[in-house]
Amino acid sequence: MTSKEALKCLEPLVERDTPMKPKAIYGEVFKKYNCSICNSTLDILGVKEVNFCPKCGQRLYWSER
């Protein structure tokens, strides 16, 4: 495997491990969050503790800063 091929294999893994802020969706009563990559709805209570999307594995960044 050449170094270019190795980098091509690693690129999606590095992108997935780079924390991204979830998208806030304002509902009638509660604010919901969706993954920025796969757009799946996130269970706030469970995901904020593990910091990744359970569907696609994207690392999440929850800070308000």
ZAFI-495374 format. One record per residue: x, y, z of N, C-alpha, C in turn. Coordinates in pm, 1 decimal. Layout:
<zavexs>
ZAVEX:X:Y:Z:X:Y:Z:X:Y:Z $
...
</zavexs>
This chain:
<zavexs>
ZAVEX:84.8:-117.0:0.0:0.0:0.0:0.0:90.1:124.3:0.0 $
ZAVEX:61.1:215.5:-88.4:139.6:338.0:-95.3:92.8:435.5:12.7 $
ZAVEX:173.1:537.8:34.9:135.8:636.0:137.4:10.5:713.6:96.9 $
ZAVEX:-10.3:737.4:-32.6:-131.7:805.9:-77.6:-255.3:720.8:-49.3 $
ZAVEX:-244.6:590.7:-73.8:-357.8:500.6:-47.1:-387.6:494.8:102.5 $
ZAVEX:-282.2:493.3:183.0:-300.3:489.1:328.1:-369.6:615.7:377.5 $
ZAVEX:-327.6:731.3:325.1:-391.2:857.2:364.3:-537.6:861.4:322.2 $
ZAVEX:-566.6:805.9:204.1:-704.8:802.8:155.9:-792.9:716.9:248.1 $
ZAVEX:-736.8:609.8:301.7:-810.9:523.5:394.0:-832.4:591.6:529.5 $
ZAVEX:-735.4:671.5:572.3:-742.9:734.4:703.6:-829.2:860.9:706.5 $
ZAVEX:-844.9:926.2:593.4:-916.9:1053.3:588.1:-1058.5:1046.6:646.5 $
ZAVEX:-1142.3:949.3:606.9:-1277.0:944.0:666.0:-1274.7:916.8:816.4 $
ZAVEX:-1174.7:842.7:862.9:-1165.7:813.8:1006.1:-1130.5:939.1:1084.8 $
ZAVEX:-1040.3:1019.7:1030.7:-1002.9:1145.0:1096.4:-1121.3:1240.5:1097.5 $
ZAVEX:-1194.2:1249.3:987.4:-1312.6:1336.7:981.8:-1418.2:1292.8:1082.1 $
ZAVEX:-1440.4:1163.2:1095.0:-1540.9:1113.0:1188.7:-1498.8:1138.1:1333.2 $
ZAVEX:-1367.7:1139.2:1359.8:-1318.9:1159.1:1495.7:-1305.3:1307.2:1531.7 $
ZAVEX:-1323.3:1396.7:1435.2:-1319.4:1539.3:1463.2:-1455.9:1580.5:1517.6 $
ZAVEX:-1460.9:1632.2:1641.3:-1591.3:1665.6:1700.8:-1667.6:1770.4:1620.7 $
ZAVEX:-1797.5:1744.9:1601.7:-1885.7:1838.9:1532.5:-2003.0:1870.8:1623.1 $
ZAVEX:-2049.1:1992.5:1615.5:-2165.0:2034.5:1693.5:-2292.2:1979.6:1629.4 $
ZAVEX:-2380.4:1917.3:1707.7:-2507.4:1869.7:1652.3:-2597.4:1986.9:1616.1 $
ZAVEX:-2689.8:1963.5:1523.0:-2784.8:2067.2:1482.0:-2900.7:2071.3:1580.7 $
ZAVEX:-2932.4:2190.2:1630.3:-3044.9:2207.6:1722.2:-3172.5:2225.0:1641.8 $
ZAVEX:-3273.7:2148.6:1675.4:-3404.9:2156.1:1612.6:-3502.4:2197.9:1722.0 $
ZAVEX:-3567.8:2309.8:1703.3:-3660.3:2358.7:1806.1:-3799.6:2304.8:1780.8 $
ZAVEX:-3847.5:2223.5:1875.1:-3981.5:2167.7:1865.3:-4080.2:2252.4:1942.6 $
ZAVEX:-4199.0:2201.3:1959.3:-4303.2:2274.3:2030.4:-4271.8:2287.3:2180.2 $
ZAVEX:-4216.7:2181.9:2238.6:-4191.7:2183.0:2382.4:-4042.5:2177.7:2413.3 $
ZAVEX:-3969.7:2085.2:2351.2:-3829.0:2064.4:2382.2:-3741.4:2090.8:2260.4 $
ZAVEX:-3616.1:2122.5:2289.2:-3518.1:2135.4:2181.9:-3462.4:1995.7:2153.4 $
ZAVEX:-3459.1:1956.6:2026.8:-3403.3:1828.0:1986.9:-3272.3:1854.0:1914.1 $
ZAVEX:-3192.9:1750.5:1899.6:-3066.4:1761.5:1828.5:-3055.7:1652.2:1723.6 $
ZAVEX:-2998.4:1687.2:1610.1:-2972.1:1590.9:1504.2:-2823.2:1588.8:1475.3 $
ZAVEX:-2772.7:1473.5:1436.7:-2632.9:1458.9:1397.9:-2607.1:1542.0:1272.4 $
ZAVEX:-2496.3:1613.5:1269.0:-2462.1:1697.2:1154.1:-2427.7:1615.3:1030.4 $
ZAVEX:-2388.9:1490.5:1047.5:-2347.9:1406.2:935.1:-2463.9:1322.9:880.4 $
ZAVEX:-2526.8:1241.5:965.5:-2629.9:1149.1:916.5:-2772.0:1199.7:941.6 $
ZAVEX:-2785.4:1310.7:1014.4:-2913.0:1374.7:1041.4:-3007.3:1290.7:1128.4 $
ZAVEX:-2955.6:1190.9:1198.8:-3041.9:1112.0:1286.6:-3068.1:1189.4:1415.5 $
ZAVEX:-3185.5:1169.1:1475.0:-3221.6:1235.7:1599.6:-3141.6:1172.8:1713.0 $
ZAVEX:-3085.9:1258.4:1798.7:-3000.2:1212.2:1907.6:-3077.0:1209.9:2038.9 $
ZAVEX:-3059.0:1103.2:2115.6:-3116.8:1092.4:2249.6:-3025.0:1169.5:2343.6 $
ZAVEX:-3068.1:1285.7:2386.5:-2983.7:1376.5:2463.0:-2927.9:1311.2:2589.1 $
ZAVEX:-3009.9:1240.9:2664.6:-2963.7:1185.3:2791.4:-2852.3:1083.9:2772.5 $
ZAVEX:-2861.4:1000.1:2670.6:-2759.4:898.3:2649.9:-2638.8:947.0:2573.5 $
ZAVEX:-2658.3:1030.3:2473.4:-2548.7:1069.4:2384.3:-2454.7:1169.6:2448.9 $
ZAVEX:-2506.0:1261.3:2530.4:-2418.6:1361.6:2591.7:-2314.1:1295.7:2680.7 $
ZAVEX:-2341.4:1178.0:2729.4:-2245.3:1107.9:2813.7:-2138.0:1036.5:2731.7 $
ZAVEX:-2172.3:986.5:2614.4:-2074.7:911.6:2534.9:-2013.7:993.9:2421.8 $
ZAVEX:-2073.1:1106.6:2386.7:-2019.1:1201.6:2289.9:-1996.8:1148.1:2149.2 $
ZAVEX:-2086.1:1062.2:2102.2:-2080.2:1018.4:1962.8:-2220.8:983.6:1915.2 $
ZAVEX:-2240.9:991.1:1785.0:-2369.6:953.9:1727.2:-2378.3:801.4:1724.6 $
ZAVEX:-2484.9:743.4:1779.2:-2495.9:597.1:1780.6:-2518.5:537.2:1641.8 $
ZAVEX:-2562.6:617.4:1545.3:-2589.6:563.9:1412.0:-2464.7:562.1:1324.0 $
ZAVEX:-2394.8:677.5:1314.4:-2280.6:685.0:1221.9:-2144.7:690.1:1291.8 $
ZAVEX:-2143.0:710.1:1422.2:-2017.0:712.6:1495.9:-1948.3:847.9:1498.7 $
ZAVEX:-2011.2:952.8:1444.0:-1950.5:1085.8:1443.0:-1931.2:1134.9:1585.4 $
ZAVEX:-1812.5:1185.7:1613.8:-1785.0:1242.9:1744.9:-1858.2:1375.8:1757.9 $
ZAVEX:-1919.0:1401.2:1874.1:-2001.2:1520.8:1894.0:-1937.6:1616.7:1992.4 $
ZAVEX:-1961.4:1745.4:1971.9:-1909.8:1852.2:2054.1:-2029.6:1925.5:2113.4 $
ZAVEX:-2052.3:1912.7:2244.0:-2172.9:1966.1:2306.3:-2155.3:2103.2:2369.1 $
ZAVEX:-2035.1:2154.6:2379.7:-2011.3:2281.3:2449.4:-2086.6:2395.3:2381.8 $
ZAVEX:-2134.2:2489.8:2461.2:-2209.1:2604.3:2409.6:-2116.8:2717.0:2363.1 $
ZAVEX:-1987.5:2705.6:2385.5:-1893.8:2811.0:2344.9:-1873.6:2815.1:2197.6 $
</zavexs>
